[in-house]
């Protein structure tokens, strides 16, 4: 249950982070593609951070506490923004 909750938070925040950062840098793919790529980036980033073990001590004490939810949001938004802008750089002329 916690893993699905974290995945949803990472995907939603990845889509939001991807759209915001793509608009700021002008490497946009359009709203729909920014959202899709950002959500995928958020999910992949969360998966990578889970494998590496970053933040495991925060989520082990209180898995649905505010600190762990904010950590998952930050991971999703950051990696979603990174992947969206990276994808947008290849499309830019």
N, C-alpha and C positions, 0 to 999 in steps of 0.2 A: 504494500500500500504506500509506504513512504517513497519507494523508488519511482512509482508511477506519479506521485505528487511532485517529486523533484523533477522528473522528466517534463511534466506539463509546465511547471514554473520556468524551467530552462528554455523550453520551446517558445512560450509566450514572450518571455523577456528577450529572447534572441530575436524574435520577429520585431519587437518594438525597438530594440537597440539597433538592429540592422536598418530599419527605416529611418530612424533619427540620424544615425551617423552617415548613411548614404546621402541624405539630403544636405547635411553639413559639408560634406566633402565633394558634392556634385558627381560622385561616381554611382549614380542611381541606375537601377535596372527597371524601375517602375514599381508601383506599390505592391502588386501581387508577387512579383519575383523577389523583391526585397524581403517580403514577409516569408516566403518559402525558403529562400537561402538563409535568412536570419534564423528561422526556426531549426533548420538542419544544422546550422553552425552552433546554435545553443545546445542542441542535443549531443552533437559530437564533442563539444567542449566539456559538457558535463560528464560524458562517458570517459574522456581522457583524464579529467581531474579526479574521477572516481578511481580509475586504475592506478594513477600515480599516488593517490591517497591524500591529496591536498584537502584540508578542512575536515578530515575524518574525526578529529578530536572535537570539533564543534557540533557535528551531527550525531555523535555517539551519545552524548549526555541527554539532549533533548531534540529528537529528530524533527519535530514540528515546531520548534521554538523560533523566535524572531531572528536570532542570529543565523541559524541554519537556513531559514527561508531567504534572508537577505543575501547570504553567501551564494545560494543557488541562483538567485536573480542576477547577481553581479557576474557570476560565471557565464550564465546564458546570454546576458546583454553584451558582455565583452567579446565573447567568441562569436556570437551572431553578428555583431558589428564588424569584426575583423573579416569574417568570411564574406559578408556582403560587399564590403568595400574592395576586398581582394578580387571578387568576381566582377565587380563593376569596373575595375581598372582594366581588365581585359576587353571589356565591351567599349570602353571610351576610345574615342579616336584621337 
